[in-house]
Amino acid sequence: MKIEIKNIKTEAIIGVYEHEKTNKQPLFIDIQISYDSGKAAQTDNIEYALDYFELTNSIINFVENSSFNLLETLAEKLLDLILLDQRIKKSSITIRKPNALENLADYSSVIAKRKQ
């Protein structure tokens, strides 16, 4: 099964410029997750399903308490966090930084990762 969680709104200290290192900036995160939902579907039991509420909260908590120069680094770290769940086989993430540049509507970094 593939799950998509879109437009997770959060803020972080992210960037290489001095003003980016002192002021939190808005970020929007989309994640796609592939996992085996067979047991959850067969039993109709949340215990076997992926808890997207908990996952979303852990992503927000991680981002808001982090500080990175690059979106690419943040994306890699978030994928590592997501893949800690043994049921998740692969995931991809898109992080959008809408205030990256004055004349730019949006900047995003997209990374995918699969368990070895």
BAGURO-590476 format. One record per residue (C-alpha): residue number from 0; x, y, z. Coordinates in steps of 0.2 Angstrom, whole numbers, padded with zeros to 4 digits. Layout:
(node NUM; (X; Y; Z))
...
//
This chain:
(node 0; (0000; 0000; 0000))
(node 1; (0005; 0018; -0003))
(node 2; (0001; 0032; 0009))
(node 3; (0003; 0050; 0005))
(node 4; (0003; 0064; 0018))
(node 5; (0003; 0081; 0010))
(node 6; (0007; 0099; 0016))
(node 7; (0013; 0096; 0033))
(node 8; (0016; 0113; 0039))
(node 9; (0031; 0117; 0050))
(node 10; (0045; 0129; 0053))
(node 11; (0064; 0127; 0055))
(node 12; (0080; 0135; 0056))
(node 13; (0086; 0131; 0038))
(node 14; (0098; 0139; 0026))
(node 15; (0116; 0145; 0023))
(node 16; (0113; 0164; 0024))
(node 17; (0115; 0173; 0041))
(node 18; (0096; 0178; 0042))
(node 19; (0091; 0160; 0039))
(node 20; (0101; 0155; 0054))
(node 21; (0092; 0166; 0066))
(node 22; (0074; 0166; 0060))
(node 23; (0063; 0150; 0058))
(node 24; (0056; 0148; 0040))
(node 25; (0040; 0140; 0035))
(node 26; (0042; 0123; 0027))
(node 27; (0029; 0111; 0019))
(node 28; (0032; 0093; 0018))
(node 29; (0025; 0079; 0008))
(node 30; (0029; 0061; 0011))
(node 31; (0025; 0045; 0002))
(node 32; (0026; 0029; 0011))
(node 33; (0025; 0011; 0005))
(node 34; (0021; -0002; 0018))
(node 35; (0013; -0019; 0019))
(node 36; (-0005; -0015; 0025))
(node 37; (-0011; -0033; 0024))
(node 38; (-0013; -0037; 0042))
(node 39; (-0021; -0021; 0046))
(node 40; (-0033; -0023; 0031))
(node 41; (-0037; -0041; 0036))
(node 42; (-0040; -0037; 0055))
(node 43; (-0047; -0019; 0053))
(node 44; (-0036; -0016; 0068))
(node 45; (-0027; 0001; 0070))
(node 46; (-0013; -0009; 0080))
(node 47; (-0007; -0016; 0063))
(node 48; (-0009; 0000; 0053))
(node 49; (0003; 0014; 0051))
(node 50; (-0002; 0028; 0063))
(node 51; (0000; 0044; 0051))
(node 52; (-0005; 0055; 0066))
(node 53; (0010; 0049; 0076))
(node 54; (0021; 0049; 0061))
(node 55; (0016; 0067; 0056))
(node 56; (0019; 0073; 0074))
(node 57; (0036; 0065; 0075))
(node 58; (0041; 0074; 0058))
(node 59; (0035; 0091; 0065))
(node 60; (0044; 0088; 0081))
(node 61; (0060; 0083; 0073))
(node 62; (0060; 0098; 0060))
(node 63; (0055; 0111; 0073))
(node 64; (0070; 0106; 0084))
(node 65; (0083; 0104; 0071))
(node 66; (0094; 0116; 0062))
(node 67; (0102; 0112; 0045))
(node 68; (0111; 0122; 0031))
(node 69; (0103; 0112; 0017))
(node 70; (0085; 0105; 0013))
(node 71; (0094; 0090; 0006))
(node 72; (0101; 0086; 0023))
(node 73; (0085; 0088; 0032))
(node 74; (0076; 0077; 0019))
(node 75; (0089; 0063; 0022))
(node 76; (0087; 0064; 0041))
(node 77; (0068; 0063; 0039))
(node 78; (0069; 0048; 0028))
(node 79; (0080; 0040; 0041))
(node 80; (0067; 0044; 0054))
(node 81; (0053; 0037; 0044))
(node 82; (0062; 0021; 0039))
(node 83; (0064; 0017; 0057))
(node 84; (0047; 0009; 0057))
(node 85; (0050; -0009; 0052))
(node 86; (0034; -0010; 0041))
(node 87; (0040; 0004; 0030))
(node 88; (0049; -0003; 0015))
(node 89; (0052; 0014; 0005))
(node 90; (0048; 0032; 0007))
(node 91; (0050; 0048; -0003))
(node 92; (0049; 0066; 0003))
(node 93; (0047; 0083; -0004))
(node 94; (0051; 0098; 0006))
(node 95; (0046; 0115; 0000))
(node 96; (0053; 0131; 0006))
(node 97; (0042; 0145; 0000))
(node 98; (0052; 0160; 0006))
(node 99; (0069; 0154; -0001))
(node 100; (0071; 0169; -0012))
(node 101; (0062; 0185; -0015))
(node 102; (0058; 0182; -0034))
(node 103; (0055; 0163; -0032))
(node 104; (0038; 0156; -0028))
(node 105; (0044; 0140; -0021))
(node 106; (0060; 0129; -0019))
(node 107; (0059; 0111; -0016))
(node 108; (0070; 0096; -0013))
(node 109; (0064; 0078; -0017))
(node 110; (0073; 0063; -0011))
(node 111; (0068; 0044; -0010))
(node 112; (0075; 0030; 0000))
(node 113; (0073; 0011; 0001))
(node 114; (0077; -0001; 0015))
(node 115; (0093; -0011; 0011))
//
